[in-house]
Amino acid sequence: MTADGTIYLTSDTELFVPVSDDPQQGQVNRWRLRNGVGYRMNFKTRLEALYVWTSKKNSSGRFATASQAIDFRVKLAF
């Protein structure tokens, strides 16, 4: 990913755990997955398009889709 003109894939996951004295609150209640593609124009400029999927635990204790989004990013290094 160090050459100009490189196309790359990116992915990450976030887990959300509420902080509380209640022992039941110490469990994952939401998570987010981001997948996308990026393009390195040059050392200082990158473009990315990401699909963001957020899921949260519902009243029955199962995870269900809470939101979906497309995220376009322009990353500039100074």
Wavefront OBJ file of the C-alpha trace (Angstrom):
o trace
v 0.000 0.000 0.000
v 2.988 2.278 -0.335
v 2.835 2.854 -4.074
v 0.803 5.664 -5.620
v -2.234 4.348 -7.509
v -2.734 1.393 -5.141
v -6.256 0.064 -4.640
v -6.760 -1.644 -1.277
v -9.446 -3.329 0.839
v -10.141 -2.299 4.411
v -12.238 -3.854 7.176
v -12.719 -3.435 10.915
v -15.153 -4.330 13.676
v -16.099 -2.458 16.850
v -17.698 -4.069 19.895
v -19.615 -1.885 22.365
v -19.801 -2.855 26.041
v -21.595 -0.586 28.527
v -19.603 0.180 31.665
v -21.635 -0.230 34.846
v -21.671 -1.895 38.278
v -24.434 -4.213 37.039
v -22.821 -7.554 35.999
v -25.334 -7.946 33.134
v -24.117 -4.675 31.633
v -20.614 -6.050 31.052
v -21.687 -7.822 27.860
v -21.491 -6.727 24.240
v -24.791 -5.022 23.378
v -23.880 -3.510 20.001
v -21.330 -4.064 17.266
v -20.345 -2.348 14.039
v -18.718 -3.776 10.918
v -17.047 -1.613 8.262
v -15.878 -2.978 4.904
v -14.669 -0.977 1.973
v -12.269 -0.163 -0.781
v -9.671 2.575 -0.913
v -7.454 4.252 -3.472
v -4.108 5.883 -2.693
v -3.711 8.804 -5.073
v -0.338 9.806 -3.600
v 1.439 9.891 -0.227
v -0.847 12.626 1.141
v -4.222 11.737 -0.397
v -6.441 8.649 -0.076
v -10.062 8.049 -1.031
v -12.237 5.416 0.644
v -15.791 4.118 0.254
v -17.086 2.032 3.167
v -20.234 0.059 3.909
v -21.092 0.403 7.618
v -23.430 -2.098 9.293
v -24.452 -1.603 12.930
v -26.267 -4.274 14.910
v -27.617 -4.081 18.452
v -29.130 -6.506 20.921
v -32.936 -6.387 21.009
v -35.278 -7.178 23.917
v -35.110 -10.917 23.212
v -31.314 -10.879 23.534
v -30.610 -11.442 19.834
v -28.696 -9.082 17.578
v -30.670 -7.234 14.908
v -29.644 -4.660 12.317
v -29.907 -1.157 13.747
v -28.542 0.805 10.781
v -26.712 0.571 7.480
v -24.757 3.360 5.807
v -22.301 4.211 3.067
v -19.325 6.302 4.214
v -17.170 8.200 1.703
v -13.856 9.494 3.040
v -11.113 11.759 1.755
v -7.990 11.379 3.876
v -5.410 14.137 3.651
v -2.039 14.081 5.405
v -0.434 17.412 6.243
l 1 2 3 4 5 6 7 8 9 10 11 12 13 14 15 16 17 18 19 20 21 22 23 24 25 26 27 28 29 30 31 32 33 34 35 36 37 38 39 40 41 42 43 44 45 46 47 48 49 50 51 52 53 54 55 56 57 58 59 60 61 62 63 64 65 66 67 68 69 70 71 72 73 74 75 76 77 78
